[in-house]
Amino acid sequence: MHVRDAPPVLLVGNTHDPATPLAWAKSLSRGIRGSKVLAYDGDGHTAYLRNRCATTGIDDYLITGTLPTTDSCPTDPPK
């Protein structure tokens, strides 16, 4: 797949996602010009509301259309 002339696209992947591996997000990104992968270093199928960095990056993208400046989000420290 090759997508051109699209607005910026944010793809989010988790390093230990058993359903949709991070490699899939990276592969898809190579076919979408101007896209960015935000990688969350964590388990499970979703990063949203599970990680402060990822949630902020996703919210900012959805509200402003601006891609995050970081490529990765470390695991949040224990509470």
PQR file with spaces between the fields and no chain letter, atoms N, CA, C, O and H, PARSE charges and radii, in Angstrom:
ATOM       1  N    MET     1       0.838   -1.167    0.000 -0.4000 1.5000
ATOM       2  CA   MET     1       0.000    0.000    0.000 -0.0000 2.0000
ATOM       3  C    MET     1       0.888    1.237    0.000  0.5500 1.7000
ATOM       4  O    MET     1       1.908    1.287    0.687 -0.5500 1.4000
ATOM       5  N    HIS     2       0.488    2.222   -0.772 -0.4000 1.5000
ATOM       6  CA   HIS     2       1.191    3.506   -0.799 -0.0000 2.0000
ATOM       7  C    HIS     2       0.154    4.616   -0.804  0.5500 1.7000
ATOM       8  O    HIS     2      -0.679    4.701   -1.706 -0.5500 1.4000
ATOM       9  H    HIS     2      -0.341    2.181   -1.331  0.4000 1.0000
ATOM      10  N    VAL     3       0.215    5.465    0.216 -0.4000 1.5000
ATOM      11  CA   VAL     3      -0.728    6.569    0.353 -0.0000 2.0000
ATOM      12  C    VAL     3       0.050    7.866    0.197  0.5500 1.7000
ATOM      13  O    VAL     3       1.067    8.080    0.857 -0.5500 1.4000
ATOM      14  H    VAL     3       0.892    5.396    0.949  0.4000 1.0000
ATOM      15  N    ARG     4      -0.439    8.724   -0.681 -0.4000 1.5000
ATOM      16  CA   ARG     4       0.166   10.034   -0.884 -0.0000 2.0000
ATOM      17  C    ARG     4      -0.890   11.113   -0.675  0.5500 1.7000
ATOM      18  O    ARG     4      -2.090   10.842   -0.731 -0.5500 1.4000
ATOM      19  H    ARG     4      -1.265    8.551   -1.217  0.4000 1.0000
ATOM      20  N    ASP     5      -0.440   12.312   -0.440 -0.4000 1.5000
ATOM      21  CA   ASP     5      -1.328   13.466   -0.321 -0.0000 2.0000
ATOM      22  C    ASP     5      -2.373   13.302    0.783  0.5500 1.7000
ATOM      23  O    ASP     5      -3.505   13.768    0.647 -0.5500 1.4000
ATOM      24  H    ASP     5       0.535   12.532   -0.394  0.4000 1.0000
ATOM      25  N    ALA     6      -1.998   12.652    1.850 -0.4000 1.5000
ATOM      26  CA   ALA     6      -2.890   12.506    3.006 -0.0000 2.0000
ATOM      27  C    ALA     6      -2.408   13.448    4.104  0.5500 1.7000
ATOM      28  O    ALA     6      -1.229   13.800    4.144 -0.5500 1.4000
ATOM      29  H    ALA     6      -1.079   12.273    1.960  0.4000 1.0000
ATOM      30  N    PRO     7      -3.301   13.855    4.988 -0.5600 1.5000
ATOM      31  CA   PRO     7      -2.832   14.639    6.137  0.2800 2.0000
ATOM      32  C    PRO     7      -1.925   13.750    7.000  0.5500 1.7000
ATOM      33  O    PRO     7      -1.887   12.536    6.800 -0.5500 1.4000
ATOM      34  N    PRO     8      -1.208   14.330    7.940 -0.5600 1.5000
ATOM      35  CA   PRO     8      -0.345   13.522    8.803  0.2800 2.0000
ATOM      36  C    PRO     8      -1.148   12.412    9.492  0.5500 1.7000
ATOM      37  O    PRO     8      -2.262   12.638    9.962 -0.5500 1.4000
ATOM      38  N    VAL     9      -0.563   11.212    9.542 -0.4000 1.5000
ATOM      39  CA   VAL     9      -1.221   10.052   10.145 -0.0000 2.0000
ATOM      40  C    VAL     9      -0.377    9.562   11.313  0.5500 1.7000
ATOM      41  O    VAL     9       0.826    9.339   11.172 -0.5500 1.4000
ATOM      42  H    VAL     9       0.343   11.029    9.160  0.4000 1.0000
ATOM      43  N    LEU    10      -1.018    9.396   12.466 -0.4000 1.5000
ATOM      44  CA   LEU    10      -0.340    8.857   13.639 -0.0000 2.0000
ATOM      45  C    LEU    10      -0.725    7.395   13.812  0.5500 1.7000
ATOM      46  O    LEU    10      -1.906    7.055   13.882 -0.5500 1.4000
ATOM      47  H    LEU    10      -1.994    9.577   12.580  0.4000 1.0000
ATOM      48  N    LEU    11       0.284    6.537   13.879 -0.4000 1.5000
ATOM      49  CA   LEU    11       0.089    5.122   14.158 -0.0000 2.0000
ATOM      50  C    LEU    11       0.709    4.840   15.517  0.5500 1.7000
ATOM      51  O    LEU    11       1.827    5.277   15.791 -0.5500 1.4000
ATOM      52  H    LEU    11       1.244    6.813   13.822  0.4000 1.0000
ATOM      53  N    VAL    12      -0.006    4.116   16.371 -0.4000 1.5000
ATOM      54  CA   VAL    12       0.480    3.825   17.714 -0.0000 2.0000
ATOM      55  C    VAL    12       0.619    2.316   17.852  0.5500 1.7000
ATOM      56  O    VAL    12      -0.281    1.560   17.485 -0.5500 1.4000
ATOM      57  H    VAL    12      -0.914    3.761   16.148  0.4000 1.0000
ATOM      58  N    GLY    13       1.755    1.889   18.384 -0.4000 1.5000
ATOM      59  CA   GLY    13       1.983    0.465   18.596 -0.0000 2.0000
ATOM      60  C    GLY    13       2.647    0.221   19.938  0.5500 1.7000
ATOM      61  O    GLY    13       3.406    1.054   20.433 -0.5500 1.4000
ATOM      62  H    GLY    13       2.486    2.503   18.682  0.4000 1.0000
ATOM      63  N    ASN    14       2.349   -0.933   20.518 -0.4000 1.5000
ATOM      64  CA   ASN    14       2.955   -1.345   21.782 -0.0000 2.0000
ATOM      65  C    ASN    14       4.049   -2.368   21.507  0.5500 1.7000
ATOM      66  O    ASN    14       3.919   -3.203   20.612 -0.5500 1.4000
ATOM      67  H    ASN    14       1.733   -1.609   20.116  0.4000 1.0000
ATOM      68  N    THR    15       5.120   -2.298   22.277 -0.4000 1.5000
ATOM      69  CA   THR    15       6.232   -3.218   22.051 -0.0000 2.0000
ATOM      70  C    THR    15       5.859   -4.670   22.350  0.5500 1.7000
ATOM      71  O    THR    15       6.470   -5.584   21.795 -0.5500 1.4000
ATOM      72  H    THR    15       5.226   -1.619   23.004  0.4000 1.0000
ATOM      73  N    HIS    16       4.880   -4.897   23.205 -0.4000 1.5000
ATOM      74  CA   HIS    16       4.497   -6.265   23.585 -0.0000 2.0000
ATOM      75  C    HIS    16       3.004   -6.507   23.346  0.5500 1.7000
ATOM      76  O    HIS    16       2.323   -7.089   24.190 -0.5500 1.4000
ATOM      77  H    HIS    16       4.383   -4.155   23.655  0.4000 1.0000
ATOM      78  N    ASP    17       2.506   -6.065   22.212 -0.4000 1.5000
ATOM      79  CA   ASP    17       1.097   -6.241   21.843 -0.0000 2.0000
ATOM      80  C    ASP    17       0.947   -7.598   21.152  0.5500 1.7000
ATOM      81  O    ASP    17       1.519   -7.808   20.082 -0.5500 1.4000
ATOM      82  H    ASP    17       3.058   -5.592   21.525  0.4000 1.0000
ATOM      83  N    PRO    18       0.185   -8.520   21.749 -0.5600 1.5000
ATOM      84  CA   PRO    18       0.039   -9.844   21.147  0.2800 2.0000
ATOM      85  C    PRO    18      -0.911   -9.871   19.949  0.5500 1.7000
ATOM      86  O    PRO    18      -0.885  -10.820   19.166 -0.5500 1.4000
ATOM      87  N    ALA    19      -1.741   -8.851   19.799 -0.4000 1.5000
ATOM      88  CA   ALA    19      -2.750   -8.851   18.724 -0.0000 2.0000
ATOM      89  C    ALA    19      -2.274   -8.120   17.476  0.5500 1.7000
ATOM      90  O    ALA    19      -2.455   -8.611   16.362 -0.5500 1.4000
ATOM      91  H    ALA    19      -1.762   -8.080   20.436  0.4000 1.0000
ATOM      92  N    THR    20      -1.667   -6.954   17.653 -0.4000 1.5000
ATOM      93  CA   THR    20      -1.179   -6.159   16.517 -0.0000 2.0000
ATOM      94  C    THR    20       0.239   -5.714   16.819  0.5500 1.7000
ATOM      95  O    THR    20       0.443   -4.662   17.426 -0.5500 1.4000
ATOM      96  H    THR    20      -1.520   -6.555   18.558  0.4000 1.0000
ATOM      97  N    PRO    21       1.219   -6.498   16.407 -0.5600 1.5000
ATOM      98  CA   PRO    21       2.618   -6.204   16.735  0.2800 2.0000
ATOM      99  C    PRO    21       3.081   -4.828   16.253  0.5500 1.7000
ATOM     100  O    PRO    21       2.608   -4.311   15.241 -0.5500 1.4000
ATOM     101  N    LEU    22       4.010   -4.257   17.001 -0.4000 1.5000
ATOM     102  CA   LEU    22       4.594   -2.964   16.656 -0.0000 2.0000
ATOM     103  C    LEU    22       5.160   -2.987   15.237  0.5500 1.7000
ATOM     104  O    LEU    22       5.108   -1.980   14.532 -0.5500 1.4000
ATOM     105  H    LEU    22       4.394   -4.676   17.823  0.4000 1.0000
ATOM     106  N    ALA    23       5.690   -4.112   14.824 -0.4000 1.5000
ATOM     107  CA   ALA    23       6.250   -4.233   13.468 -0.0000 2.0000
ATOM     108  C    ALA    23       5.189   -3.935   12.410  0.5500 1.7000
ATOM     109  O    ALA    23       5.518   -3.411   11.346 -0.5500 1.4000
ATOM     110  H    ALA    23       5.732   -4.931   15.397  0.4000 1.0000
ATOM     111  N    TRP    24       3.944   -4.254   12.677 -0.4000 1.5000
ATOM     112  CA   TRP    24       2.872   -3.966   11.711 -0.0000 2.0000
ATOM     113  C    TRP    24       2.677   -2.461   11.556  0.5500 1.7000
ATOM     114  O    TRP    24       2.502   -1.971   10.440 -0.5500 1.4000
ATOM     115  H    TRP    24       3.677   -4.680   13.541  0.4000 1.0000
ATOM     116  N    ALA    25       2.705   -1.721   12.668 -0.4000 1.5000
ATOM     117  CA   ALA    25       2.557   -0.264   12.599 -0.0000 2.0000
ATOM     118  C    ALA    25       3.721    0.341   11.820  0.5500 1.7000
ATOM     119  O    ALA    25       3.531    1.246   11.007 -0.5500 1.4000
ATOM     120  H    ALA    25       2.847   -2.119   13.575  0.4000 1.0000
ATOM     121  N    LYS    26       4.920   -0.162   12.071 -0.4000 1.5000
ATOM     122  CA   LYS    26       6.095    0.348   11.363 -0.0000 2.0000
ATOM     123  C    LYS    26       6.015    0.038    9.871  0.5500 1.7000
ATOM     124  O    LYS    26       6.370    0.874    9.040 -0.5500 1.4000
ATOM     125  H    LYS    26       5.075   -0.897   12.731  0.4000 1.0000
ATOM     126  N    SER    27       5.553   -1.148    9.536 -0.4000 1.5000
ATOM     127  CA   SER    27       5.412   -1.536    8.129 -0.0000 2.0000
ATOM     128  C    SER    27       4.370   -0.662    7.431  0.5500 1.7000
ATOM     129  O    SER    27       4.600   -0.182    6.320 -0.5500 1.4000
ATOM     130  H    SER    27       5.265   -1.827   10.211  0.4000 1.0000
ATOM     131  N    LEU    28       3.230   -0.459    8.082 -0.4000 1.5000
ATOM     132  CA   LEU    28       2.173    0.369    7.512 -0.0000 2.0000
ATOM     133  C    LEU    28       2.666    1.799    7.315  0.5500 1.7000
ATOM     134  O    LEU    28       2.356    2.436    6.308 -0.5500 1.4000
ATOM     135  H    LEU    28       3.044   -0.849    8.983  0.4000 1.0000
ATOM     136  N    SER    29       3.426    2.295    8.269 -0.4000 1.5000
ATOM     137  CA   SER    29       3.937    3.664    8.197 -0.0000 2.0000
ATOM     138  C    SER    29       4.818    3.885    6.965  0.5500 1.7000
ATOM     139  O    SER    29       4.815    4.969    6.381 -0.5500 1.4000
ATOM     140  H    SER    29       3.678    1.778    9.087  0.4000 1.0000
ATOM     141  N    ARG    30       5.559    2.867    6.579 -0.4000 1.5000
ATOM     142  CA   ARG    30       6.425    3.009    5.405 -0.0000 2.0000
ATOM     143  C    ARG    30       5.610    3.249    4.124  0.5500 1.7000
ATOM     144  O    ARG    30       6.140    3.776    3.146 -0.5500 1.4000
ATOM     145  H    ARG    30       5.561    1.987    7.054  0.4000 1.0000
ATOM     146  N    GLY    31       4.348    2.871    4.126 -0.4000 1.5000
ATOM     147  CA   GLY    31       3.505    3.071    2.957 -0.0000 2.0000
ATOM     148  C    GLY    31       2.672    4.339    2.994  0.5500 1.7000
ATOM     149  O    GLY    31       1.970    4.649    2.031 -0.5500 1.4000
ATOM     150  H    GLY    31       3.917    2.443    4.921  0.4000 1.0000
ATOM     151  N    ILE    32       2.742    5.072    4.088 -0.4000 1.5000
ATOM     152  CA   ILE    32       1.949    6.297    4.225 -0.0000 2.0000
ATOM     153  C    ILE    32       2.902    7.477    4.394  0.5500 1.7000
ATOM     154  O    ILE    32       3.444    7.700    5.477 -0.5500 1.4000
ATOM     155  H    ILE    32       3.312    4.821    4.871  0.4000 1.0000
ATOM     156  N    ARG    33       3.095    8.213    3.334 -0.4000 1.5000
ATOM     157  CA   ARG    33       4.000    9.364    3.367 -0.0000 2.0000
ATOM     158  C    ARG    33       3.544   10.365    4.431  0.5500 1.7000
ATOM     159  O    ARG    33       2.371   10.734    4.487 -0.5500 1.4000
ATOM     160  H    ARG    33       2.655    8.031    2.455  0.4000 1.0000
ATOM     161  N    GLY    34       4.476   10.795    5.264 -0.4000 1.5000
ATOM     162  CA   GLY    34       4.165   11.789    6.291 -0.0000 2.0000
ATOM     163  C    GLY    34       3.612   11.200    7.574  0.5500 1.7000
ATOM     164  O    GLY    34       3.237   11.945    8.480 -0.5500 1.4000
ATOM     165  H    GLY    34       5.429   10.495    5.218  0.4000 1.0000
ATOM     166  N    SER    35       3.551    9.870    7.673 -0.4000 1.5000
ATOM     167  CA   SER    35       3.025    9.262    8.889 -0.0000 2.0000
ATOM     168  C    SER    35       4.119    9.124    9.939  0.5500 1.7000
ATOM     169  O    SER    35       5.305    9.285    9.651 -0.5500 1.4000
ATOM     170  H    SER    35       3.856    9.265    6.937  0.4000 1.0000
ATOM     171  N    LYS    36       3.696    8.825   11.152 -0.4000 1.5000
ATOM     172  CA   LYS    36       4.639    8.649   12.252 -0.0000 2.0000
ATOM     173  C    LYS    36       4.150    7.525   13.147  0.5500 1.7000
ATOM     174  O    LYS    36       2.951    7.387   13.388 -0.5500 1.4000
ATOM     175  H    LYS    36       2.733    8.694   11.385  0.4000 1.0000
ATOM     176  N    VAL    37       5.090    6.720   13.642 -0.4000 1.5000
ATOM     177  CA   VAL    37       4.774    5.674   14.609 -0.0000 2.0000
ATOM     178  C    VAL    37       5.175    6.161   15.994  0.5500 1.7000
ATOM     179  O    VAL    37       6.297    6.619   16.209 -0.5500 1.4000
ATOM     180  H    VAL    37       6.064    6.832   13.446  0.4000 1.0000
ATOM     181  N    LEU    38       4.243    6.055   16.919 -0.4000 1.5000
ATOM     182  CA   LEU    38       4.510    6.331   18.324 -0.0000 2.0000
ATOM     183  C    LEU    38       4.513    4.975   19.022  0.5500 1.7000
ATOM     184  O    LEU    38       3.475    4.321   19.112 -0.5500 1.4000
ATOM     185  H    LEU    38       3.331    5.683   16.745  0.4000 1.0000
ATOM     186  N    ALA    39       5.661    4.557   19.509 -0.4000 1.5000
ATOM     187  CA   ALA    39       5.812    3.244   20.133 -0.0000 2.0000
ATOM     188  C    ALA    39       5.759    3.368   21.648  0.5500 1.7000
ATOM     189  O    ALA    39       6.502    4.143   22.250 -0.5500 1.4000
ATOM     190  H    ALA    39       6.505    5.089   19.435  0.4000 1.0000
ATOM     191  N    TYR    40       4.875    2.599   22.249 -0.4000 1.5000
ATOM     192  CA   TYR    40       4.750    2.555   23.707 -0.0000 2.0000
ATOM     193  C    TYR    40       5.424    1.279   24.200  0.5500 1.7000
ATOM     194  O    TYR    40       5.093    0.183   23.748 -0.5500 1.4000
ATOM     195  H    TYR    40       4.271    1.969   21.760  0.4000 1.0000
ATOM     196  N    ASP    41       6.356    1.421   25.115 -0.4000 1.5000
ATOM     197  CA   ASP    41       7.075    0.275   25.670 -0.0000 2.0000
ATOM     198  C    ASP    41       6.231   -0.355   26.773  0.5500 1.7000
ATOM     199  O    ASP    41       6.429   -0.094   27.960 -0.5500 1.4000
ATOM     200  H    ASP    41       6.625    2.311   25.482  0.4000 1.0000
ATOM     201  N    GLY    42       5.282   -1.194   26.348 -0.4000 1.5000
ATOM     202  CA   GLY    42       4.398   -1.805   27.327 -0.0000 2.0000
ATOM     203  C    GLY    42       3.664   -2.998   26.773  0.5500 1.7000
ATOM     204  O    GLY    42       3.755   -3.322   25.589 -0.5500 1.4000
ATOM     205  H    GLY    42       5.122   -1.406   25.384  0.4000 1.0000
ATOM     206  N    ASP    43       2.933   -3.642   27.659 -0.4000 1.5000
ATOM     207  CA   ASP    43       2.146   -4.826   27.326 -0.0000 2.0000
ATOM     208  C    ASP    43       0.730   -4.427   26.933  0.5500 1.7000
ATOM     209  O    ASP    43       0.295   -3.299   27.165 -0.5500 1.4000
ATOM     210  H    ASP    43       2.859   -3.378   28.621  0.4000 1.0000
ATOM     211  N    GLY    44       0.025   -5.377   26.336 -0.4000 1.5000
ATOM     212  CA   GLY    44      -1.373   -5.168   26.023 -0.0000 2.0000
ATOM     213  C    GLY    44      -1.601   -4.646   24.623  0.5500 1.7000
ATOM     214  O    GLY    44      -0.669   -4.444   23.845 -0.5500 1.4000
ATOM     215  H    GLY    44       0.379   -6.293   26.148  0.4000 1.0000
ATOM     216  N    HIS    45      -2.871   -4.435   24.330 -0.4000 1.5000
ATOM     217  CA   HIS    45      -3.285   -4.086   22.975 -0.0000 2.0000
ATOM     218  C    HIS    45      -3.471   -2.589   22.761  0.5500 1.7000
ATOM     219  O    HIS    45      -3.645   -2.154   21.622 -0.5500 1.4000
ATOM     220  H    HIS    45      -3.628   -4.599   24.963  0.4000 1.0000
ATOM     221  N    THR    46      -3.439   -1.801   23.809 -0.4000 1.5000
ATOM     222  CA   THR    46      -3.654   -0.368   23.634 -0.0000 2.0000
ATOM     223  C    THR    46      -2.753    0.440   24.566  0.5500 1.7000
ATOM     224  O    THR    46      -2.434    0.000   25.671 -0.5500 1.4000
ATOM     225  H    THR    46      -3.298   -2.154   24.734  0.4000 1.0000
ATOM     226  N    ALA    47      -2.355    1.605   24.117 -0.4000 1.5000
ATOM     227  CA   ALA    47      -1.536    2.495   24.944 -0.0000 2.0000
ATOM     228  C    ALA    47      -2.375    3.631   25.524  0.5500 1.7000
ATOM     229  O    ALA    47      -2.010    4.222   26.540 -0.5500 1.4000
ATOM     230  H    ALA    47      -2.614    1.962   23.220  0.4000 1.0000
ATOM     231  N    TYR    48      -3.497    3.933   24.877 -0.4000 1.5000
ATOM     232  CA   TYR    48      -4.310    5.082   25.288 -0.0000 2.0000
ATOM     233  C    TYR    48      -4.878    4.856   26.694  0.5500 1.7000
ATOM     234  O    TYR    48      -5.462    3.813   26.990 -0.5500 1.4000
ATOM     235  H    TYR    48      -3.794    3.452   24.052  0.4000 1.0000
ATOM     236  N    LEU    49      -4.692    5.851   27.535 -0.4000 1.5000
ATOM     237  CA   LEU    49      -5.104    5.861   28.938 -0.0000 2.0000
ATOM     238  C    LEU    49      -4.335    4.864   29.796  0.5500 1.7000
ATOM     239  O    LEU    49      -4.662    4.682   30.968 -0.5500 1.4000
ATOM     240  H    LEU    49      -4.219    6.699   27.295  0.4000 1.0000
ATOM     241  N    ARG    50      -3.319    4.218   29.233 -0.4000 1.5000
ATOM     242  CA   ARG    50      -2.470    3.314   30.006 -0.0000 2.0000
ATOM     243  C    ARG    50      -1.086    3.909   30.200  0.5500 1.7000
ATOM     244  O    ARG    50      -0.309    3.434   31.028 -0.5500 1.4000
ATOM     245  H    ARG    50      -3.053    4.366   28.281  0.4000 1.0000
ATOM     246  N    ASN    51      -0.780    4.945   29.437 -0.4000 1.5000
ATOM     247  CA   ASN    51       0.538    5.555   29.479 -0.0000 2.0000
ATOM     248  C    ASN    51       0.394    7.053   29.256  0.5500 1.7000
ATOM     249  O    ASN    51      -0.225    7.491   28.286 -0.5500 1.4000
ATOM     250  H    ASN    51      -1.411    5.331   28.764  0.4000 1.0000
ATOM     251  N    ARG    52       0.962    7.821   30.147 -0.4000 1.5000
ATOM     252  CA   ARG    52       0.820    9.280   30.100 -0.0000 2.0000
ATOM     253  C    ARG    52       1.368    9.867   28.799  0.5500 1.7000
ATOM     254  O    ARG    52       0.714   10.701   28.173 -0.5500 1.4000
ATOM     255  H    ARG    52       1.465    7.466   30.935  0.4000 1.0000
ATOM     256  N    CYS    53       2.553    9.441   28.394 -0.4000 1.5000
ATOM     257  CA   CYS    53       3.190    9.966   27.172 -0.0000 2.0000
ATOM     258  C    CYS    53       2.350    9.652   25.932  0.5500 1.7000
ATOM     259  O    CYS    53       2.104   10.525   25.100 -0.5500 1.4000
ATOM     260  H    CYS    53       3.084    8.764   28.902  0.4000 1.0000
ATOM     261  N    ALA    54       1.919    8.406   25.822 -0.4000 1.5000
ATOM     262  CA   ALA    54       1.127    8.003   24.652 -0.0000 2.0000
ATOM     263  C    ALA    54      -0.217    8.726   24.628  0.5500 1.7000
ATOM     264  O    ALA    54      -0.647    9.205   23.579 -0.5500 1.4000
ATOM     265  H    ALA    54       2.119    7.696   26.498  0.4000 1.0000
ATOM     266  N    THR    55      -0.874    8.804   25.770 -0.4000 1.5000
ATOM     267  CA   THR    55      -2.178    9.476   25.841 -0.0000 2.0000
ATOM     268  C    THR    55      -2.052   10.939   25.443  0.5500 1.7000
ATOM     269  O    THR    55      -2.889   11.450   24.699 -0.5500 1.4000
ATOM     270  H    THR    55      -0.525    8.414   26.622  0.4000 1.0000
ATOM     271  N    THR    56      -1.020   11.617   25.927 -0.4000 1.5000
ATOM     272  CA   THR    56      -0.801   13.016   25.568 -0.0000 2.0000
ATOM     273  C    THR    56      -0.548   13.159   24.072  0.5500 1.7000
ATOM     274  O    THR    56      -1.113   14.046   23.432 -0.5500 1.4000
ATOM     275  H    THR    56      -0.341   11.201   26.532  0.4000 1.0000
ATOM     276  N    GLY    57       0.295   12.296   23.509 -0.4000 1.5000
ATOM     277  CA   GLY    57       0.588   12.355   22.072 -0.0000 2.0000
ATOM     278  C    GLY    57      -0.644   12.120   21.219  0.5500 1.7000
ATOM     279  O    GLY    57      -0.851   12.798   20.212 -0.5500 1.4000
ATOM     280  H    GLY    57       0.754   11.576   24.029  0.4000 1.0000
ATOM     281  N    ILE    58      -1.460   11.159   21.624 -0.4000 1.5000
ATOM     282  CA   ILE    58      -2.685   10.841   20.876 -0.0000 2.0000
ATOM     283  C    ILE    58      -3.693   11.988   21.000  0.5500 1.7000
ATOM     284  O    ILE    58      -4.271   12.420   20.003 -0.5500 1.4000
ATOM     285  H    ILE    58      -1.292   10.608   22.442  0.4000 1.0000
ATOM     286  N    ASP    59      -3.899   12.477   22.222 -0.4000 1.5000
ATOM     287  CA   ASP    59      -4.834   13.593   22.421 -0.0000 2.0000
ATOM     288  C    ASP    59      -4.419   14.822   21.605  0.5500 1.7000
ATOM     289  O    ASP    59      -5.248   15.432   20.930 -0.5500 1.4000
ATOM     290  H    ASP    59      -3.429   12.126   23.032  0.4000 1.0000
ATOM     291  N    ASP    60      -3.144   15.178   21.670 -0.4000 1.5000
ATOM     292  CA   ASP    60      -2.668   16.346   20.924 -0.0000 2.0000
ATOM     293  C    ASP    60      -2.896   16.158   19.424  0.5500 1.7000
ATOM     294  O    ASP    60      -3.306   17.090   18.732 -0.5500 1.4000
ATOM     295  H    ASP    60      -2.470   14.682   22.218  0.4000 1.0000
ATOM     296  N    TYR    61      -2.632   14.959   18.928 -0.4000 1.5000
ATOM     297  CA   TYR    61      -2.837   14.680   17.506 -0.0000 2.0000
ATOM     298  C    TYR    61      -4.319   14.805   17.133  0.5500 1.7000
ATOM     299  O    TYR    61      -4.654   15.414   16.116 -0.5500 1.4000
ATOM     300  H    TYR    61      -2.299   14.202   19.490  0.4000 1.0000
ATOM     301  N    LEU    62      -5.191   14.238   17.943 -0.4000 1.5000
ATOM     302  CA   LEU    62      -6.623   14.285   17.627 -0.0000 2.0000
ATOM     303  C    LEU    62      -7.198   15.699   17.728  0.5500 1.7000
ATOM     304  O    LEU    62      -8.108   16.056   16.980 -0.5500 1.4000
ATOM     305  H    LEU    62      -4.919   13.743   18.769  0.4000 1.0000
ATOM     306  N    ILE    63      -6.671   16.491   18.642 -0.4000 1.5000
ATOM     307  CA   ILE    63      -7.198   17.845   18.846 -0.0000 2.0000
ATOM     308  C    ILE    63      -6.597   18.844   17.863  0.5500 1.7000
ATOM     309  O    ILE    63      -7.303   19.707   17.340 -0.5500 1.4000
ATOM     310  H    ILE    63      -5.931   16.200   19.249  0.4000 1.0000
ATOM     311  N    THR    64      -5.289   18.727   17.611 -0.4000 1.5000
ATOM     312  CA   THR    64      -4.618   19.746   16.788 -0.0000 2.0000
ATOM     313  C    THR    64      -4.152   19.244   15.423  0.5500 1.7000
ATOM     314  O    THR    64      -3.857   20.044   14.535 -0.5500 1.4000
ATOM     315  H    THR    64      -4.716   18.026   18.036  0.4000 1.0000
ATOM     316  N    GLY    65      -4.085   17.920   15.253 -0.4000 1.5000
ATOM     317  CA   GLY    65      -3.569   17.356   14.004 -0.0000 2.0000
ATOM     318  C    GLY    65      -2.055   17.347   13.944  0.5500 1.7000
ATOM     319  O    GLY    65      -1.471   17.034   12.907 -0.5500 1.4000
ATOM     320  H    GLY    65      -4.325   17.270   15.974  0.4000 1.0000
ATOM     321  N    THR    66      -1.416   17.692   15.060 -0.4000 1.5000
ATOM     322  CA   THR    66       0.033   17.755   15.122 -0.0000 2.0000
ATOM     323  C    THR    66       0.596   16.420   15.590  0.5500 1.7000
ATOM     324  O    THR    66       0.152   15.871   16.598 -0.5500 1.4000
ATOM     325  H    THR    66      -1.891   17.946   15.902  0.4000 1.0000
ATOM     326  N    LEU    67       1.577   15.900   14.854 -0.4000 1.5000
ATOM     327  CA   LEU    67       2.213   14.648   15.244 -0.0000 2.0000
ATOM     328  C    LEU    67       3.116   14.874   16.444  0.5500 1.7000
ATOM     329  O    LEU    67       3.693   15.952   16.583 -0.5500 1.4000
ATOM     330  H    LEU    67       1.938   16.346   14.035  0.4000 1.0000
ATOM     331  N    PRO    68       3.249   13.877   17.316 -0.5600 1.5000
ATOM     332  CA   PRO    68       4.143   14.016   18.472  0.2800 2.0000
ATOM     333  C    PRO    68       5.589   14.224   18.029  0.5500 1.7000
ATOM     334  O    PRO    68       5.982   13.793   16.945 -0.5500 1.4000
ATOM     335  N    THR    69       6.366   14.880   18.864 -0.4000 1.5000
ATOM     336  CA   THR    69       7.779   15.088   18.551 -0.0000 2.0000
ATOM     337  C    THR    69       8.619   13.867   18.923  0.5500 1.7000
ATOM     338  O    THR    69       9.734   13.717   18.424 -0.5500 1.4000
ATOM     339  H    THR    69       6.047   15.230   19.745  0.4000 1.0000
ATOM     340  N    THR    70       8.116   13.014   19.772 -0.4000 1.5000
ATOM     341  CA   THR    70       8.838   11.817   20.189 -0.0000 2.0000
ATOM     342  C    THR    70       8.394   10.611   19.362  0.5500 1.7000
ATOM     343  O    THR    70       7.285   10.577   18.830 -0.5500 1.4000
ATOM     344  H    THR    70       7.210   13.136   20.177  0.4000 1.0000
ATOM     345  N    ASP    71       9.283    9.627   19.269 -0.4000 1.5000
ATOM     346  CA   ASP    71       8.959    8.384   18.569 -0.0000 2.0000
ATOM     347  C    ASP    71       8.584    7.269   19.525  0.5500 1.7000
ATOM     348  O    ASP    71       8.012    6.260   19.112 -0.5500 1.4000
ATOM     349  H    ASP    71      10.184    9.655   19.702  0.4000 1.0000
ATOM     350  N    SER    72       8.906    7.444   20.817 -0.4000 1.5000
ATOM     351  CA   SER    72       8.646    6.359   21.752 -0.0000 2.0000
ATOM     352  C    SER    72       8.235    6.901   23.103  0.5500 1.7000
ATOM     353  O    SER    72       8.567    8.024   23.485 -0.5500 1.4000
ATOM     354  H    SER    72       9.370    8.263   21.152  0.4000 1.0000
ATOM     355  N    CYS    73       7.499    6.060   23.813 -0.4000 1.5000
ATOM     356  CA   CYS    73       7.032    6.399   25.154 -0.0000 2.0000
ATOM     357  C    CYS    73       7.464    5.291   26.110  0.5500 1.7000
ATOM     358  O    CYS    73       7.068    4.138   25.937 -0.5500 1.4000
ATOM     359  H    CYS    73       7.230    5.148   23.502  0.4000 1.0000
ATOM     360  N    PRO    74       8.270    5.626   27.113 -0.5600 1.5000
ATOM     361  CA   PRO    74       8.685    4.612   28.077  0.2800 2.0000
ATOM     362  C    PRO    74       7.539    4.244   29.000  0.5500 1.7000
ATOM     363  O    PRO    74       6.549    4.969   29.097 -0.5500 1.4000
ATOM     364  N    THR    75       7.676    3.128   29.667 -0.4000 1.5000
ATOM     365  CA   THR    75       6.676    2.718   30.644 -0.0000 2.0000
ATOM     366  C    THR    75       6.624    3.760   31.759  0.5500 1.7000
ATOM     367  O    THR    75       7.662    4.247   32.205 -0.5500 1.4000
ATOM     368  H    THR    75       8.481    2.539   29.588  0.4000 1.0000
ATOM     369  N    ASP    76       5.416    4.101   32.208 -0.4000 1.5000
ATOM     370  CA   ASP    76       5.275    5.049   33.319 -0.0000 2.0000
ATOM     371  C    ASP    76       5.891    4.452   34.569  0.5500 1.7000
ATOM     372  O    ASP    76       5.837    3.237   34.761 -0.5500 1.4000
ATOM     373  H    ASP    76       4.572    3.704   31.846  0.4000 1.0000
ATOM     374  N    PRO    77       6.482    5.290   35.433 -0.5600 1.5000
ATOM     375  CA   PRO    77       7.022    4.778   36.690  0.2800 2.0000
ATOM     376  C    PRO    77       5.888    4.259   37.588  0.5500 1.7000
ATOM     377  O    PRO    77       4.756    4.732   37.487 -0.5500 1.4000
ATOM     378  N    PRO    78       6.180    3.314   38.443 -0.5600 1.5000
ATOM     379  CA   PRO    78       5.132    2.807   39.355  0.2800 2.0000
ATOM     380  C    PRO    78       4.586    3.936   40.220  0.5500 1.7000
ATOM     381  O    PRO    78       5.295    4.887   40.550 -0.5500 1.4000
ATOM     382  N    LYS    79       3.336    3.813   40.574 -0.4000 1.5000
ATOM     383  CA   LYS    79       2.689    4.847   41.412 -0.0000 2.0000
ATOM     384  C    LYS    79       2.949    4.570   42.875  0.5500 1.7000
ATOM     385  O    LYS    79       2.492    5.322   43.737 -0.5500 1.4000
ATOM     386  H    LYS    79       2.760    3.040   40.306  0.4000 1.0000
